[in-house]
């Protein structure tokens, strides 16, 4: 069902009085912005580092480590957030005085070692091929639940700094320092930082610490803003909520990319994805660059992606970007086949239409690196919290699952309830409100599905299962122009700050299939204005008249720019009237 977002009239009036154009004021007010000051891109408005628990301790320890030439190993997660956080750590620590051979990284193999700082990962770190046994392990985007791994590292004579953004368990690991805005007692106001954002904040604190020790030193003037393209990429790719603090970070990173100041790897990935860096937006990071980095972690080893983001060699960056692009094409093929199997499997769940509130899917032969994408596609189709599971390559008797949720169902809290009701069922689990992962024994899959259904039923308001597409309502024909497209493109959109989506009544004047898989459409508004539109990935004819949800796209042909409507959803006005 297509709906229209509510707009606070008080917020709208404040934005209009501050000079914000009418359509943009409406879009922003509908997303909770009620003060034009919130639109400032001044990084001085970032939440202050000194409010983040553990930051000062971690900064002092790293400053001491650099001064003593102690070896530092960054232990990264195997997704884009982990890769960018790792690259930020390496680039940042070198800029702050660490020698090139003093800092290196290690990434767990998701198929062999599992998630986080596990004991096998610690064993690998202790015989690092370039560092030997490091003096320090610094986790990025993981570690908050790695009790055994931290204990193993310390027993082996290595000290540990945990940087993470995931929700902690009841107890924290015994690390030398923990930096996580979601740990108990942390007053940092932005709880939605990605792992790369946490690492960036640690570097800010480290620079401040080095400045106190040597105000005239080179480290005191290190230009950490050069890392913001990577911070923006990891933040968008990890689908964290784009609160005001995250939007500041992403906006600053996009500004650097548009100015041609991104690192070699980001520029190479944009080129191979066919994106114009001068007009890059958050969607380009989320749908073009991020998936190519993630593909390495899903199918092989994300070290390839990290190397692409760390190198300053243009040729090497291009070579690595090409390899990542090839992996992404392979990933898409695997995902497509698994998605088709998953959709077919939904036919075996007739109870979905009779009140079932969750979906659990498993098929032999599924690739464990791609199950999260499958879960996401199924969730979008059925609007239910969904888990997809595959046999673990490390232990075929166990299944690894990845889940995606809907607004109103906090997935990690649901898993926590399942764990409390059936201790030992989940061998491990973790995640966020909208995404989570788990491991369980294959012979207990049915038990998990049953308990998950019960937990979701208890947690969720029944209203959240009614799928609704929130839009920003209609645009007047004279409001649909290139300046509006430019204004929208200049803003930061993403998770928790949805990109604009409009809707209106149209008559379909003409429609035809192009390239064998897209529907090219001419729409006529009630006022008579005509618009070119396209429905990507759709070949079924549109009903007419219809209520159509659409976004705006700049269309350039032979040097001329125009606005095209991109159709996202269609609702027959006849059907809508009947339903009403």
Residue pairs with C-beta under 8 A, 6 or more apart in sequence:
1 466
1 467
1 468
1 469
1 571
2 468
2 469
2 471
2 503
2 547
2 549
2 569
2 571
3 468
3 469
3 470
3 471
4 470
4 471
4 472
4 473
4 503
5 30
5 470
5 471
5 472
5 473
6 30
7 26
7 29
7 30
8 29
8 30
8 34
10 34
11 28
11 29
11 32
11 33
11 34
12 25
12 26
12 29
14 34
14 35
14 36
15 24
15 25
15 28
15 29
15 33
15 34
15 35
15 36
16 22
16 25
18 35
18 36
19 36
20 28
20 36
20 39
21 487
22 479
23 475
23 479
23 484
23 487
24 484
24 487
24 488
24 491
26 472
27 472
27 488
27 500
28 39
30 472
31 497
31 498
33 39
38 244
41 248
41 251
41 252
41 255
43 225
43 248
43 252
45 244
45 248
46 245
46 248
46 249
47 188
47 189
47 190
47 245
49 55
49 201
49 204
49 205
49 208
50 56
50 205
51 186
51 187
51 188
51 189
52 179
52 181
52 186
52 187
52 188
52 201
52 205
53 178
53 179
53 180
53 181
53 183
53 185
53 186
53 187
53 188
54 177
54 178
54 179
54 180
54 183
54 186
55 179
55 201
55 202
55 205
56 205
56 209
57 176
57 177
58 161
58 163
58 177
58 178
58 179
58 202
58 205
58 206
59 202
59 205
59 206
59 208
59 209
60 209
61 136
61 159
61 161
61 176
61 177
62 72
62 93
62 136
62 138
62 161
62 202
62 206
62 209
63 206
63 209
63 210
63 213
64 70
65 72
65 135
65 136
66 93
66 96
66 97
66 98
66 102
66 210
69 99
69 102
70 102
70 135
70 136
71 102
71 103
71 104
71 131
71 132
71 133
71 134
71 135
71 136
72 93
72 98
72 102
72 103
72 104
72 134
72 135
72 136
72 138
73 103
73 104
73 105
73 106
73 125
73 128
73 131
73 134
73 136
73 137
73 138
74 86
74 89
74 90
74 103
74 104
74 105
74 106
74 138
74 139
74 140
75 105
75 106
75 107
75 108
75 117
75 121
75 125
75 137
75 138
75 139
75 140
75 142
75 143
76 82
76 83
76 85
76 86
76 105
76 106
76 107
76 139
76 140
76 141
76 142
76 302
76 306
77 85
77 107
77 108
77 115
77 116
77 140
77 141
77 142
77 195
78 107
78 108
78 109
78 110
78 297
78 301
78 302
79 141
79 237
79 238
79 293
79 294
79 297
79 302
80 233
80 234
80 237
80 238
80 290
80 293
80 294
80 297
80 305
81 141
81 194
81 195
81 196
81 234
81 235
81 237
81 238
82 107
82 140
82 141
82 142
82 195
82 297
82 302
83 234
83 293
83 296
83 297
83 302
83 305
83 306
83 309
84 196
84 230
84 231
84 233
84 234
84 237
84 293
84 309
85 140
85 141
85 163
85 194
85 195
85 196
85 198
85 199
85 234
86 105
86 107
86 140
86 306
87 230
87 263
87 265
87 306
87 309
87 310
88 196
88 199
88 200
88 203
88 227
88 230
88 231
88 234
89 103
89 105
89 138
89 140
89 199
89 203
90 103
90 104
90 105
90 310
91 226
91 227
91 230
91 263
91 310
92 199
92 200
92 203
92 206
92 222
92 224
92 227
93 102
93 103
93 203
93 206
94 100
94 103
95 219
95 222
95 223
95 224
95 226
96 203
96 206
96 207
96 210
96 219
96 222
97 210
97 217
97 218
97 219
101 130
101 131
104 128
104 130
104 131
104 134
105 303
105 306
106 121
106 124
106 125
106 128
107 297
107 301
107 302
107 303
107 306
108 114
108 115
108 116
108 118
108 120
108 121
108 124
109 301
110 297
110 298
110 368
110 369
111 368
111 369
111 392
111 393
111 394
112 120
112 393
112 394
113 120
113 121
113 124
113 394
114 394
114 428
114 439
115 142
115 428
115 430
115 437
116 139
116 142
116 143
116 145
116 146
116 149
117 137
117 139
117 142
117 143
117 146
117 149
117 150
117 153
117 160
117 162
118 146
118 148
118 149
119 148
119 149
119 152
121 149
122 137
122 149
122 152
122 153
122 156
122 158
123 152
125 133
125 134
125 137
125 153
125 158
126 133
126 134
126 156
126 158
127 133
128 134
133 156
133 157
133 158
134 158
135 158
135 159
136 158
136 159
136 160
136 161
137 153
137 158
137 159
137 160
137 161
138 160
138 161
138 163
139 146
139 160
139 161
139 162
139 163
139 164
140 163
140 164
140 195
140 196
140 198
140 199
141 163
141 164
141 165
141 194
141 195
141 196
141 198
142 164
142 166
142 195
143 149
143 150
143 160
143 162
143 163
143 164
143 173
143 175
143 178
144 162
144 164
144 166
144 167
144 168
144 169
144 172
144 173
144 178
144 180
144 182
144 183
145 166
145 168
145 169
145 173
145 430
146 162
146 173
147 171
147 173
147 174
149 173
150 160
150 162
150 173
150 174
150 175
151 173
151 174
153 159
153 160
154 160
154 174
159 176
160 173
160 175
160 176
161 175
161 176
161 177
161 178
161 179
162 173
162 175
162 177
162 178
162 179
162 180
163 179
163 180
163 195
163 198
163 199
163 202
164 178
164 179
164 180
164 195
164 198
165 180
165 181
165 182
165 192
165 193
165 194
165 195
165 197
165 198
165 240
166 180
166 182
166 430
166 431
166 432
167 182
167 412
167 430
167 431
167 432
168 180
168 182
168 183
168 184
172 178
172 183
172 184
179 198
179 201
179 202
180 186
180 198
181 188
181 190
181 191
181 193
181 198
182 191
189 245
190 243
190 244
190 245
190 246
192 240
192 241
192 242
192 243
192 245
192 246
192 496
193 201
193 235
193 240
193 245
193 246
194 234
194 235
194 238
194 240
194 246
195 234
195 238
196 230
196 231
196 233
196 234
196 235
196 238
197 231
197 234
197 235
197 240
197 246
197 249
200 224
200 227
200 228
200 231
200 249
203 224
203 227
204 224
207 219
207 220
207 222
207 224
210 217
210 219
210 220
211 217
211 219
211 220
214 220
225 252
225 256
226 256
226 261
226 263
228 249
228 252
228 253
228 256
229 253
229 256
229 257
229 261
229 262
229 263
229 266
230 253
230 263
230 266
230 309
231 249
231 250
231 252
231 253
232 249
232 250
232 251
232 252
232 253
232 254
232 257
232 282
232 285
233 253
233 266
233 285
233 289
233 290
233 293
235 242
235 246
235 249
235 250
235 253
236 250
236 282
236 285
236 286
236 290
236 494
237 285
237 286
237 289
237 290
237 293
237 294
239 286
239 434
239 435
239 494
239 495
240 246
240 432
240 495
241 495
241 496
241 497
242 250
242 282
242 492
242 493
242 494
242 495
242 496
242 497
243 496
247 492
247 497
250 282
250 492
250 494
251 492
254 280
254 281
254 282
254 285
254 492
256 262
257 266
257 267
257 270
257 277
257 280
258 277
258 278
258 279
258 280
260 267
260 277
260 278
262 270
262 277
263 309
263 312
263 317
264 311
264 312
264 313
264 314
264 316
264 317
265 308
265 309
265 310
265 311
265 317
265 320
265 321
266 289
266 309
267 277
267 317
268 308
268 314
268 317
268 318
268 320
268 321
269 288
269 289
269 292
269 293
269 308
269 321
269 324
269 325
270 276
270 277
270 280
270 284
270 288
270 289
271 277
271 318
271 321
272 292
272 318
272 321
272 322
272 324
272 325
273 284
273 288
273 289
273 292
273 325
274 288
275 284
275 288
275 289
279 489
279 554
281 489
281 493
282 492
282 493
282 494
283 493
283 494
283 499
286 494
291 328
291 331
292 305
292 321
292 324
292 325
292 327
292 328
293 302
293 305
293 308
293 309
293 324
294 302
294 305
295 324
295 327
295 328
295 330
295 331
296 302
296 303
296 304
296 305
296 324
296 327
297 305
297 369
298 331
298 367
298 369
298 370
298 373
299 327
299 330
299 331
299 334
299 367
299 369
300 327
304 320
304 323
304 324
304 327
305 320
305 324
307 316
307 320
308 317
308 320
308 321
308 324
311 317
311 320
331 369
331 370
334 367
334 370
335 370
335 373
335 374
335 377
338 363
338 366
338 367
338 370
338 371
338 374
338 388
339 373
339 374
339 377
339 378
341 363
341 366
342 361
342 363
342 374
342 377
342 378
342 388
343 378
343 381
345 361
345 363
346 352
346 359
346 361
346 378
346 381
346 382
349 356
349 359
352 359
352 382
352 384
356 384
356 453
357 384
357 385
357 453
357 456
357 457
357 460
357 465
358 384
358 385
358 386
358 387
358 449
358 452
358 453
358 456
359 378
359 379
359 382
359 384
359 385
359 386
359 387
360 386
360 387
360 389
360 401
360 445
360 448
360 449
360 452
361 374
361 375
361 378
361 386
361 387
361 388
361 389
362 388
362 389
362 390
362 399
362 445
364 391
366 374
366 388
366 389
366 390
366 391
367 390
368 390
368 391
368 392
368 393
368 400
371 388
371 389
371 390
371 400
371 401
371 402
372 388
372 402
372 404
372 435
372 437
374 388
375 386
375 387
375 388
375 402
375 403
375 404
376 386
376 404
378 386
378 388
379 385
379 386
379 404
379 405
379 406
383 406
383 465
383 466
383 467
384 406
384 465
385 403
385 404
385 405
385 406
385 409
385 411
385 414
385 452
385 456
386 403
386 404
386 405
387 401
387 402
387 403
387 438
387 452
388 401
388 402
388 403
389 399
389 400
389 401
389 402
389 445
390 399
390 400
390 401
391 398
391 399
391 400
391 442
392 398
392 399
392 400
392 439
396 442
397 441
397 442
397 443
398 427
398 439
398 440
398 441
398 442
399 439
399 440
399 441
399 442
399 445
400 437
400 438
400 439
401 437
401 438
401 439
401 440
402 435
402 436
402 437
403 411
403 415
403 431
403 435
403 436
403 437
403 438
404 411
404 434
404 435
405 411
405 414
405 433
405 434
405 435
405 436
406 464
406 465
407 464
408 460
408 461
408 463
408 464
409 456
409 459
409 460
409 464
410 433
410 459
411 431
411 432
411 433
411 434
411 435
411 436
412 429
412 430
412 431
412 432
412 433
412 436
413 433
413 459
414 452
414 455
414 456
414 459
415 426
415 429
415 431
415 436
415 438
415 455
416 429
417 455
417 458
417 459
418 425
418 426
418 448
418 451
418 452
418 455
419 425
419 426
419 429
421 451
421 454
421 455
422 447
422 451
425 440
425 444
425 447
425 448
425 451
426 438
426 439
426 440
426 448
427 438
427 439
427 440
427 441
428 438
428 439
429 436
429 437
429 438
429 439
430 436
430 437
430 438
431 437
434 495
440 448
469 501
469 549
469 568
469 569
470 498
470 501
471 501
471 502
471 503
471 549
472 500
472 501
472 502
472 503
473 502
473 503
473 504
474 502
474 503
474 504
474 505
475 484
475 502
475 504
477 525
477 527
477 529
480 531
480 552
480 563
480 565
481 563
482 554
482 561
482 562
482 563
484 552
485 552
485 553
485 554
485 563
486 554
488 499
488 500
488 552
489 554
493 499
493 500
499 551
500 551
500 552
501 549
501 550
501 551
501 568
502 549
502 550
502 551
502 552
503 547
503 548
503 549
503 550
504 525
504 526
504 547
504 548
504 550
505 525
505 526
505 545
505 546
505 547
505 548
505 573
506 523
506 524
506 525
506 526
506 531
506 544
506 545
506 546
506 547
506 548
507 523
507 524
507 544
507 545
508 521
508 522
508 523
508 524
508 542
508 543
508 544
508 545
508 546
509 522
509 523
509 524
509 530
510 521
510 522
511 519
511 520
511 521
511 522
511 541
511 542
512 519
512 520
513 519
513 520
513 539
514 520
514 534
516 539
517 537
517 539
518 534
518 535
518 536
518 537
518 538
518 539
519 534
519 535
519 538
519 539
519 540
519 541
519 542
519 567
520 532
520 533
520 534
521 532
521 533
521 534
521 535
521 542
521 567
522 530
522 531
522 532
522 533
523 530
523 531
523 532
523 533
523 548
523 565
524 530
525 531
531 563
531 564
531 565
532 555
532 562
532 564
532 565
533 548
533 550
533 564
533 565
533 566
533 567
534 564
534 565
534 566
534 567
535 542
535 566
535 567
535 570
536 566
538 567
542 548
542 567
542 570
543 570
543 572
543 573
543 574
543 575
545 573
545 574
546 570
546 571
546 572
546 573
547 570
547 571
547 572
547 573
547 576
548 565
548 567
548 569
548 570
548 571
549 567
549 568
549 569
549 570
549 571
550 565
550 566
550 567
550 568
551 565
551 566
551 568
552 563
552 564
552 565
552 566
553 563
553 564
553 565
553 566
554 561
554 562
554 563
554 564
555 561
555 562
555 563
555 564
556 562
